Amino acid sequence: NSGVMPAPVENIILRYVKSKAEWWTNVAYANREKIRRGQTVDKTAVKKNLGRLTRLWLKAEQERQQSYLKDGPYVSPDEAIAMYKTMVHWLEARRFAPIPFP
């Protein structure tokens, strides 16, 4: 056997990791809710929770960007041109003048 784990053992480990991740996420949101309601939470828990929520947000953002690279862009070139023209017409109708920057 060249270091390959038996499938049942691997499944147990994957289930454990998944449940641990769900627990970690649930604790982060539960603590966020406590903080939001104004319950007493110690400072280290607040700092840890900010870190957790930041990591969760970064993970979600990374997944969003990866799905965009895989499935996007979600706007066709023709739609983009139509949006651009609409914006130009809207700005012209309001006599928009660019603000000169130094």
C-alpha positions as CSV (number, residue, x, y, z in Angstrom):
1,N,0.0,0.0,0.0
2,S,1.6,3.3,-1.2
3,G,0.1,5.7,1.3
4,V,-3.4,5.6,-0.2
5,M,-6.0,5.9,2.5
6,P,-9.0,3.5,2.6
7,A,-12.1,5.2,1.3
8,P,-14.2,4.7,4.5
9,V,-11.4,6.4,6.6
10,E,-11.1,9.2,4.1
11,N,-14.9,9.7,4.2
12,I,-14.8,9.9,8.0
13,I,-12.0,12.5,7.9
14,L,-13.8,14.6,5.2
15,R,-17.1,14.4,7.3
16,Y,-15.2,15.6,10.4
17,V,-13.5,18.5,8.5
18,K,-16.8,19.5,7.0
19,S,-18.7,19.5,10.4
20,K,-15.8,21.4,12.0
21,A,-15.9,24.0,9.3
22,E,-19.7,24.3,9.7
23,W,-19.3,24.6,13.5
24,W,-16.6,27.3,13.1
25,T,-18.9,29.3,10.7
26,N,-21.9,28.9,12.9
27,V,-20.0,30.1,16.0
28,A,-18.8,33.2,14.0
29,Y,-22.3,34.1,13.0
30,A,-23.7,33.4,16.5
31,N,-21.1,35.6,18.1
32,R,-21.8,38.3,15.5
33,E,-25.5,38.2,16.5
34,K,-24.6,38.4,20.2
35,I,-22.4,41.5,19.5
36,R,-25.2,43.0,17.3
37,R,-27.8,42.6,20.1
38,G,-25.4,44.2,22.6
39,Q,-24.9,41.2,24.8
40,T,-21.7,41.1,26.9
41,V,-18.9,39.7,24.9
42,D,-15.2,39.9,25.9
43,K,-12.8,41.9,23.8
44,T,-10.8,38.9,22.5
45,A,-14.0,37.2,21.3
46,V,-14.9,40.4,19.4
47,K,-11.4,40.6,17.8
48,K,-11.4,36.8,16.9
49,N,-14.9,37.2,15.5
50,L,-13.9,40.1,13.3
51,G,-11.0,37.9,12.0
52,R,-13.4,35.0,11.4
53,L,-15.9,37.1,9.6
54,T,-13.2,38.6,7.5
55,R,-11.9,35.2,6.5
56,L,-15.4,34.0,5.6
57,W,-15.9,37.1,3.5
58,L,-12.6,36.7,1.7
59,K,-13.4,33.0,1.0
60,A,-16.8,34.0,-0.4
61,E,-15.3,36.7,-2.5
62,Q,-12.6,34.4,-3.8
63,E,-15.3,31.8,-4.8
64,R,-17.3,34.6,-6.5
65,Q,-14.3,35.7,-8.5
66,Q,-13.4,32.1,-9.4
67,S,-17.0,31.4,-10.6
68,Y,-16.8,34.6,-12.7
69,L,-13.6,33.4,-14.3
70,K,-15.2,30.1,-15.0
71,D,-18.7,31.2,-16.1
72,G,-18.4,34.9,-16.8
73,P,-18.5,37.5,-18.2
74,Y,-22.2,37.7,-17.6
75,V,-22.8,40.5,-20.0
76,S,-22.5,40.0,-23.8
77,P,-20.5,42.5,-25.9
78,D,-23.8,43.7,-27.5
79,E,-25.4,44.3,-24.0
80,A,-22.3,46.2,-22.9
81,I,-22.4,48.5,-25.9
82,A,-26.2,49.1,-25.3
83,M,-25.5,50.0,-21.6
84,Y,-22.7,52.3,-22.6
85,K,-24.8,54.1,-25.2
86,T,-27.7,54.4,-22.8
87,M,-25.4,55.9,-20.2
88,V,-23.9,58.4,-22.8
89,H,-27.4,59.4,-23.9
90,W,-28.5,59.8,-20.3
91,L,-25.5,62.0,-19.4
92,E,-26.0,64.1,-22.6
93,A,-29.7,64.6,-21.9
94,R,-28.7,66.1,-18.5
95,R,-25.9,68.3,-20.1
96,F,-23.3,66.5,-18.0
97,A,-19.9,68.3,-18.0
98,P,-16.9,66.5,-16.6
99,I,-15.3,68.1,-13.6
100,P,-11.8,69.3,-14.5
101,F,-9.2,67.9,-12.2
102,P,-5.9,69.7,-11.7
